[in-house]
Structure formats: structure tokens, C-alpha cells
Amino acid sequence: MYALTLILSLAYTDRFSFKADLIFLRSGLDILLPKLATVISKLTDFAKTYSSMPCLGYTHGQPAQLTTVGKRACLWVSDLLMDLRNLERARSDIRFRGVKGTTGTQASFLAIFNGDHSKVEELDELVTRKAGFESAYIISSQTYSRKIDVDVANALSSFGTTCQRIGSDIRHLAMMKEIEEPFEKDQIGRRFNWRSLPSS
């Protein structure tokens, strides 16, 4: 019983919670990426549909020259494609921490396997595969590098700026009566209606 308690204690100090964070990051991106690809596809179809429909272009809030609704949508698609690339890269860069022990030296696992390093490596690969990852980081400390979190956060914040830009564009176009946000019978609140695009 003592040996089992010792093994469980050594395994627990490997900090499985930090491994879970990597799984959460990857799973979240797995949810987001197909949805973003769908938005890009639908917005591309929209841009093609309205590729020849003229609308007024603005610079610094002032009317400048004619453009098209399709070109405006293409600008949004272009930014979203950059976001898709950044998010896919962040997703593909995520590896597993693996079985590294309390300080990343694998010393506790070497103790369990009586110094047999090949068994520690085999365990590391097995746990990594069971967690659904193809590979683990070669080196770590008690935690995985927080640069991983920063890489994902940067890609997400860049995507957020694109969403903010698209929303602001739509709001400004509505303010200039380039698009409409009509009310339907019995409608409560506002909703955007692409069918009314554009009013000019």
C-alpha cells in the first residue's frame, strides 16, 4: 500500500492541472476555428453576390468615392483570413507538457522505474498520446511555458480587433444610411438585416 501511495503522490506532483490548461486551449480553438471558417465562407459568398453593387466609400468620415458592397466585404474577409491563419498556427503549436515531474526533470518517474529512462520516455509518450496530442514539449519546468498562453491570447485579441472593426463598419454604414436596420412587425430590439443592403 505504501508503494502505491508513493507512486500516486509522485504522479500528483506532476501537476495535471497544467496539462488540462493545454487541453482547454486546444479544445477551445477546435471549437472556434470551424466557426470562423464558416463565417469566412458565407462572407465570401456575400461579397461575390454584391461585387458590382455600388456604395459610397468614406475617408475620415467624409464621402470620398464610389466603391462596391462586395469590395467592402472583401476587406473584412481579408482580415478574417489573417486571423484564421494566426489561430491555426497557435493551435498547431500547442504540444503537451507530458510527464516531466515537479520541476521538469522527470526525477520522480525515474525513481518509480528504478532509473530506467526508456520506461520514463515510454510513459511520457503514452500519456501524451492518451491526452490526444502528437508530441510533448522537450523541456519544461513545473509548468509549460506561458509563452503558449501569450501566443493564443495574441491570436484571439487580433481576431477580436477584426470583429470590432466589422461591427464598427456596419454601424457607421447604418448611420450614413448606406445600409438599413429595419424593424419587422412585432420585432423587439434591433437586428441587422442583410436583405436591405444597401439603401443607396
Wavefront OBJ file of the C-alpha trace (Angstrom):
o trace
v 0.000 0.000 0.000
v 2.891 2.347 0.807
v 4.364 1.848 -2.695
v 1.035 2.712 -4.332
v 0.673 5.818 -2.146
v 4.208 6.875 -3.076
v 3.547 6.404 -6.787
v 0.283 8.338 -6.617
v 1.980 11.100 -4.656
v 4.804 11.365 -7.173
v 2.371 11.351 -10.073
v 0.208 14.053 -8.476
v 3.198 16.351 -8.102
v 3.447 16.271 -11.897
v 0.678 18.899 -11.817
v -2.005 17.507 -14.064
v -3.871 20.815 -13.795
v -1.260 22.443 -16.047
v -1.771 19.697 -18.597
v -5.508 20.410 -18.505
v -4.860 24.049 -19.434
v -3.218 22.915 -22.687
v -6.177 20.640 -23.413
v -8.585 23.541 -22.752
v -6.646 25.875 -25.062
v -6.578 23.332 -27.852
v -10.247 22.358 -27.406
v -11.355 25.991 -27.408
v -9.533 26.640 -30.662
v -11.025 23.438 -32.099
v -14.464 24.948 -31.447
v -13.592 28.396 -32.800
v -11.702 27.523 -35.998
v -14.533 25.779 -37.908
v -16.958 28.548 -36.938
v -14.552 31.196 -38.208
v -14.081 29.246 -41.462
v -17.882 29.174 -41.890
v -18.125 32.950 -41.369
v -15.382 33.496 -43.953
v -17.151 31.233 -46.447
v -20.515 32.968 -46.004
v -18.990 36.432 -46.118
v -17.123 35.457 -49.309
v -20.427 34.384 -50.898
v -21.945 37.686 -49.807
v -19.031 39.613 -51.353
v -19.491 37.776 -54.664
v -23.246 38.431 -54.667
v -22.752 42.170 -54.158
v -19.485 42.533 -56.092
v -20.989 45.047 -58.533
v -23.364 46.902 -56.229
v -22.048 50.445 -55.773
v -21.876 52.241 -52.462
v -20.112 55.331 -51.242
v -16.634 54.990 -49.738
v -15.565 57.248 -46.878
v -12.256 58.550 -45.616
v -12.045 60.048 -42.137
v -15.832 60.002 -42.022
v -16.156 62.086 -45.186
v -17.580 60.883 -48.527
v -14.676 60.059 -50.855
v -15.539 57.970 -53.925
v -17.602 55.060 -55.097
v -16.716 51.529 -54.119
v -18.810 48.371 -54.011
v -20.509 46.447 -51.242
v -18.549 43.372 -52.351
v -15.203 45.160 -52.016
v -16.135 46.314 -48.542
v -16.936 42.717 -47.556
v -13.658 41.552 -49.130
v -11.773 43.817 -46.740
v -13.454 42.016 -43.846
v -12.717 38.604 -45.381
v -9.057 39.545 -45.830
v -8.678 40.392 -42.143
v -10.556 37.270 -41.086
v -8.267 35.119 -43.249
v -5.269 36.559 -41.419
v -6.984 35.737 -38.123
v -7.702 32.195 -39.304
v -4.024 31.749 -40.197
v -2.887 33.095 -36.806
v -5.334 30.938 -34.854
v -4.451 27.809 -36.841
v -0.764 28.435 -36.185
v -1.404 28.943 -32.466
v -3.432 25.716 -32.443
v -0.808 23.681 -34.273
v 1.969 24.977 -31.992
v 0.279 23.624 -28.846
v 2.008 20.494 -27.613
v 1.525 18.562 -24.394
v 3.660 19.047 -21.297
v 3.965 15.302 -20.980
v 5.311 13.526 -17.902
v 8.061 15.803 -16.638
v 7.738 15.702 -12.845
v 7.648 18.514 -10.312
v 10.486 20.565 -11.761
v 10.611 19.173 -15.282
v 13.488 16.756 -14.637
v 11.438 13.509 -14.604
v 13.362 12.525 -11.452
v 10.284 11.218 -9.630
v 9.396 8.960 -12.561
v 12.958 7.723 -12.808
v 12.627 6.731 -9.138
v 9.397 4.812 -9.857
v 11.059 2.927 -12.730
v 14.330 2.295 -10.819
v 16.356 4.554 -13.098
v 15.109 3.035 -16.371
v 14.953 6.128 -18.587
v 13.415 4.245 -21.531
v 10.345 3.442 -19.407
v 10.005 7.108 -18.432
v 10.168 8.082 -22.106
v 7.591 5.437 -22.954
v 5.292 6.727 -20.201
v 5.784 10.293 -21.452
v 4.772 9.286 -24.983
v 1.846 7.171 -23.758
v 0.374 9.951 -21.589
v 0.864 12.454 -24.419
v -0.991 10.219 -26.898
v -3.766 9.426 -24.385
v -4.304 13.173 -23.994
v -4.765 13.427 -27.763
v -1.502 15.191 -28.608
v 1.043 14.139 -31.213
v 4.028 15.454 -29.307
v 5.144 16.929 -25.986
v 7.440 19.835 -25.200
v 11.035 18.665 -24.952
v 11.714 20.804 -21.888
v 9.574 22.387 -19.195
v 9.649 23.419 -15.585
v 6.791 22.857 -13.160
v 4.508 24.395 -15.782
v 4.562 24.697 -19.542
v 5.935 27.957 -20.893
v 3.480 30.823 -20.528
v 4.565 31.907 -23.989
v 1.979 29.364 -25.174
v -0.779 31.325 -23.409
v 0.558 34.582 -24.869
v 0.632 33.170 -28.413
v -3.003 32.057 -28.153
v -4.079 35.305 -26.453
v -2.385 37.391 -29.155
v -4.162 35.484 -31.927
v -7.501 35.828 -30.110
v -7.042 39.551 -29.443
v -6.153 40.136 -33.094
v -9.345 38.306 -34.072
v -11.246 40.478 -31.587
v -9.992 43.659 -33.268
v -11.259 42.342 -36.611
v -14.705 41.671 -35.133
v -14.736 45.159 -33.606
v -13.743 46.692 -36.942
v -16.505 44.837 -38.837
v -19.087 45.834 -36.230
v -17.976 49.475 -36.336
v -18.078 49.486 -40.143
v -21.635 48.170 -40.128
v -22.689 50.726 -37.509
v -21.109 53.611 -39.453
v -22.672 52.449 -42.703
v -26.055 52.320 -40.993
v -25.515 55.806 -39.594
v -24.759 57.101 -43.122
v -27.831 55.269 -44.480
v -25.658 53.056 -46.676
v -27.376 50.065 -45.079
v -30.584 49.768 -43.104
v -31.614 48.051 -39.952
v -35.377 47.851 -40.459
v -37.921 46.824 -37.873
v -40.171 43.904 -38.684
v -43.722 43.605 -37.432
v -43.740 42.693 -33.721
v -39.920 42.932 -33.564
v -38.444 43.775 -30.185
v -34.940 45.211 -30.227
v -32.630 45.622 -33.190
v -31.264 43.094 -35.615
v -29.223 43.531 -38.734
v -30.881 42.565 -41.994
v -28.559 41.916 -44.936
v -31.560 41.853 -47.296
v -31.803 45.623 -47.063
v -28.206 46.177 -48.161
v -27.562 48.775 -49.488
v -30.073 51.601 -49.427
v -28.200 53.734 -51.982
l 1 2 3 4 5 6 7 8 9 10 11 12 13 14 15 16 17 18 19 20 21 22 23 24 25 26 27 28 29 30 31 32 33 34 35 36 37 38 39 40 41 42 43 44 45 46 47 48 49 50 51 52 53 54 55 56 57 58 59 60 61 62 63 64 65 66 67 68 69 70 71 72 73 74 75 76 77 78 79 80 81 82 83 84 85 86 87 88 89 90 91 92 93 94 95 96 97 98 99 100 101 102 103 104 105 106 107 108 109 110 111 112 113 114 115 116 117 118 119 120 121 122 123 124 125 126 127 128 129 130 131 132 133 134 135 136 137 138 139 140 141 142 143 144 145 146 147 148 149 150 151 152 153 154 155 156 157 158 159 160 161 162 163 164 165 166 167 168 169 170 171 172 173 174 175 176 177 178 179 180 181 182 183 184 185 186 187 188 189 190 191 192 193 194 195 196 197 198 199 200
